[in-house]
Amino acid sequence: MASAPKPPRGPGAPSGAPGPPRTFDALADLLRERRAALTRAQRLLADRVLADPEGVAFMTVSELAAAVGVNEATVVRFASGLGLDGFPGLSRLCRERLREQAQLLRRFRALEQLGGEGASSLLDGAAALDRANIARTFARVDEATFGAAAEAMARAPRVHVLGLRKCHAPAYLLGYLLGMVRDDVATLTGASGALTDELRRVREGDCFVALSIHRYAADTVRAAAWARERGARCVALTDNPASPLAASTEHVFYVEAAGPSVLRSLTAFTSLVQALAAEVARMRGADVRSALRAEEELFERFGVYDAEPPSPR
């Protein structure tokens, strides 16, 4: 009896690889898993699919090839090598991804059209985009990932938080909030070239949180990979599945950062950071109340805050 034909092997696929991806999330997992074995052209295609599935959903083979800078045959071979029904199979998964978030995407694109000239329009547009950023970010949060990341931040012997350049502000906020509800939290800054000194304190079993968006800070990417090698449990807050942080961290959150101008918004980062810190506080329970009481005593002793204003008569 003739043996059944073997399924096509994808780019960089090992022998005995599972069948073709049936959802966009499965496709994204497959591309990240095989990234190291991809050729340069395949990696360019993979990055484009991961970063912009909405755009790829409506591109032709020629348009995708031109956008990435490869020939059409490479696009077709890339899609077929993943076990898909050629380029139509790839675009179908991207369109399904689009349908999953259709309502949010319609709102987002409508909000992007807000604006015009004048401060009032800019303010309205910025507020609308930030509402959309928060909605899209939280819609993409997987509850199991959220719980596991918060558990790592709550239970690890020590938490290290790193965000450089534009991501320093949300990283500082996360470090500050975590420091209010647990001990042994370090916000890494790399000040005066001391990042390597700060990384020396990372131990196996610690939690390492990295924040970065395009263009990704090289030190943040290298530090996260190094912490993972050391055995730390790594969490990333980044902007899309093509981010280099997605490949080197255990738990990944994708945060929308669209802004009304060339400056990207960090509002959704702030919202997610606060949600994670709140979940850590909930998990730690009585320990948090004790820590906050001790902190309040220190605040009073050192006069940290201005005196309460007198009540109106």
C-alpha positions in Angstrom: 0.0 0.0 0.0 1.4 3.4 -1.0 2.1 5.7 1.9 0.2 8.9 2.3 1.9 12.1 0.9 3.7 14.1 3.5 2.5 17.6 4.2 4.8 20.4 2.9 7.5 21.5 5.3 7.6 25.2 6.1 10.5 27.6 6.0 12.9 26.2 8.6 10.5 23.5 9.6 11.9 20.5 11.4 11.1 16.9 10.4 7.7 15.8 11.7 6.5 19.4 12.1 2.7 19.7 12.8 0.1 20.6 10.2 -0.5 24.1 8.8 -1.7 26.9 11.1 -5.4 27.3 11.2 -5.6 30.7 13.0 -3.5 33.9 12.8 -2.3 33.3 16.4 -1.1 29.9 15.4 0.6 31.4 12.3 2.3 34.1 14.5 3.5 31.4 16.9 4.9 29.3 14.0 6.8 32.3 12.5 8.3 33.2 15.9 9.3 29.6 16.5 11.1 29.3 13.1 12.5 32.8 12.9 16.1 31.7 13.5 16.0 29.3 10.5 14.4 31.7 8.0 16.3 33.3 5.2 16.6 37.1 5.1 13.8 37.4 2.5 11.5 35.0 4.5 12.3 37.0 7.7 11.3 40.2 6.0 8.0 38.6 5.0 7.4 37.2 8.4 8.0 40.5 10.1 5.6 42.3 7.7 2.8 39.7 8.4 3.3 39.9 12.2 3.5 43.7 12.3 0.7 44.5 9.8 -1.8 41.6 9.3 -4.5 44.2 8.5 -2.5 45.5 5.6 -1.4 42.1 4.3 -5.1 41.0 4.4 -5.9 43.2 1.4 -2.6 43.1 -0.5 -2.0 41.2 -3.7 1.1 39.0 -4.1 2.7 41.8 -6.2 1.9 44.4 -3.5 3.3 42.4 -0.7 6.4 41.5 -2.7 7.0 45.2 -3.6 6.4 46.4 0.0 9.0 44.0 1.4 11.4 44.1 -1.5 11.3 40.5 -2.7 10.0 38.8 -5.8 6.6 37.3 -6.1 7.8 33.8 -6.3 9.4 34.2 -2.9 6.1 35.3 -1.4 4.3 32.3 -2.9 7.0 29.8 -1.7 7.0 31.4 1.7 3.2 30.9 2.1 3.2 27.4 0.7 6.2 26.4 2.8 4.1 27.2 6.0 1.7 24.5 4.9 -0.9 27.1 3.7 -2.8 27.0 0.4 -0.3 29.4 -1.2 -0.7 33.2 -0.8 -4.6 32.9 -0.6 -4.2 30.8 2.5 -1.9 33.5 4.1 -4.2 36.4 3.2 -7.2 34.4 4.5 -5.6 34.0 8.0 -4.9 37.8 8.0 -8.5 38.6 7.0 -9.8 36.3 9.8 -7.6 38.3 12.2 -9.1 41.4 10.8 -12.7 40.1 11.3 -11.9 39.1 14.9 -11.2 42.8 15.7 -13.5 44.3 13.1 -15.5 46.4 15.6 -12.4 47.8 17.3 -10.7 48.4 14.0 -13.6 50.3 12.6 -13.7 52.5 15.6 -9.9 53.0 15.4 -9.9 54.0 11.8 -12.8 56.3 12.2 -11.0 58.0 15.1 -7.8 58.4 13.1 -9.8 60.6 10.7 -10.6 63.0 13.5 -8.6 66.1 13.6 -8.1 68.9 11.2 -6.5 72.2 12.0 -6.5 73.9 15.3 -5.9 73.0 19.0 -9.4 71.9 19.6 -9.3 69.3 16.8 -5.9 68.1 18.0 -7.2 67.7 21.5 -10.3 65.8 20.4 -8.3 63.6 18.1 -5.7 62.8 20.7 -8.3 61.9 23.3 -10.2 59.7 20.8 -7.1 57.9 19.7 -6.1 57.2 23.3 -9.5 55.8 24.0 -9.1 53.5 21.0 -5.5 52.6 22.0 -6.7 51.5 25.4 -9.7 49.6 24.0 -7.6 47.7 21.4 -4.8 47.0 23.9 -7.1 45.5 26.5 -9.1 43.5 23.9 -5.8 41.7 23.0 -4.9 40.8 26.5 -5.1 37.1 27.1 -6.4 36.5 30.7 -4.1 33.5 31.2 -1.1 35.6 30.2 -2.2 38.5 32.4 -2.6 36.2 35.4 0.8 34.5 34.8 2.6 37.8 34.4 1.1 39.3 37.5 1.9 36.1 39.4 5.6 36.4 38.4 5.7 40.0 39.5 4.0 39.1 42.8 5.9 36.0 43.8 9.4 36.3 42.3 12.2 37.0 44.8 13.0 40.2 43.0 11.5 42.2 40.1 13.6 44.2 37.7 11.9 46.7 35.4 13.6 48.2 32.3 12.3 50.8 29.8 14.6 53.2 28.1 14.1 56.4 26.1 10.4 56.9 25.4 9.4 53.9 27.5 11.2 55.1 30.6 8.1 56.8 31.9 5.8 53.7 32.0 8.7 51.6 33.3 9.3 54.0 36.1 5.5 54.0 37.0 5.4 50.2 37.0 8.5 50.0 39.3 7.1 52.7 41.6 3.7 51.0 41.9 5.2 47.5 42.4 7.5 49.0 45.1 4.5 50.2 47.0 3.0 46.7 47.3 6.1 44.5 47.6 9.8 44.6 48.5 12.7 44.0 46.2 11.7 46.0 43.1 14.4 47.6 41.0 13.8 50.1 38.2 16.8 49.9 35.9 17.9 53.1 34.2 21.3 52.4 32.8 22.4 55.8 34.0 26.0 56.7 33.5 26.5 53.5 31.6 25.8 51.4 34.6 23.2 49.0 33.0 25.6 46.0 33.2 26.1 46.7 36.9 22.3 46.7 37.4 21.9 43.5 35.4 24.5 41.7 37.5 21.8 41.5 40.3 19.4 39.5 38.1 19.1 35.9 39.4 17.4 32.7 38.4 13.7 32.9 39.4 13.6 36.7 39.4 11.0 38.5 37.3 12.4 40.8 34.5 9.9 43.2 32.8 11.0 44.9 29.6 9.2 47.8 27.8 10.0 49.0 24.3 8.3 50.0 21.1 9.6 50.7 17.6 12.3 51.7 17.3 13.4 49.2 19.9 16.1 50.3 22.3 19.0 47.9 21.7 20.0 47.7 25.4 16.4 46.8 26.4 16.3 43.9 23.8 19.8 42.6 24.8 19.0 42.9 28.5 15.7 40.9 28.2 17.5 38.2 26.3 20.3 38.0 28.8 17.8 37.9 31.8 16.0 35.0 30.1 19.3 33.1 29.7 19.9 33.7 33.4 16.7 31.9 34.2 14.6 35.0 35.0 10.8 34.9 34.2 10.5 37.6 31.5 7.6 39.8 30.7 7.4 42.2 27.8 5.2 45.2 27.0 5.8 46.0 23.3 3.9 47.1 20.2 3.5 44.2 17.8 4.5 40.5 17.3 7.4 41.5 15.1 9.1 43.1 18.1 12.4 41.5 19.1 11.1 41.4 22.6 8.4 38.9 21.6 11.0 36.2 20.9 13.0 36.5 24.1 10.2 36.8 26.8 7.8 34.4 28.4 4.8 36.6 28.6 4.1 39.3 26.0 1.5 42.1 25.9 1.0 44.1 22.7 0.2 47.8 23.4 -1.3 50.2 20.9 0.6 53.5 20.7 -1.0 55.4 17.8 -0.8 59.2 18.3 -2.3 62.2 16.4 1.2 63.3 15.2 4.6 61.8 14.8 4.8 61.4 18.6 3.5 58.0 19.7 1.1 57.7 22.7 2.0 55.9 25.9 -1.5 56.2 27.4 -2.3 52.5 26.9 1.0 51.5 28.4 0.1 53.5 31.5 -3.3 51.8 31.7 -1.9 48.3 31.4 0.9 49.0 33.9 -1.7 50.1 36.4 -3.8 47.1 35.8 -0.9 44.7 36.3 0.2 46.5 39.5 -3.4 46.3 40.8 -3.5 42.6 40.1 -0.2 42.1 41.9 -1.6 44.0 44.9 -4.7 41.8 44.9 -2.6 38.6 44.8 -0.4 39.7 47.7 -3.4 40.5 49.9 -2.5 41.1 53.6 1.2 41.7 52.7 0.1 44.8 50.8 -1.9 46.2 53.6 1.1 45.8 56.0 3.4 47.4 53.5 1.1 50.4 52.9 0.7 50.9 56.6 4.4 51.0 57.1 4.8 53.4 54.2 2.1 55.8 55.6 4.0 55.9 58.9 7.1 56.9 57.1 5.3 59.5 55.1 4.0 61.1 58.3 7.3 60.9 60.1 9.2 62.6 57.3 6.4 65.0 56.2 6.5 63.8 52.7 3.2 65.4 51.7 1.8 68.9 52.4 -0.4 69.3 55.4 -4.1 68.7 54.8 -5.9 72.0 54.0 -8.3 73.2 56.8 -11.9 72.1 56.2 -14.2 74.9 55.2 -16.3 76.4 58.0 
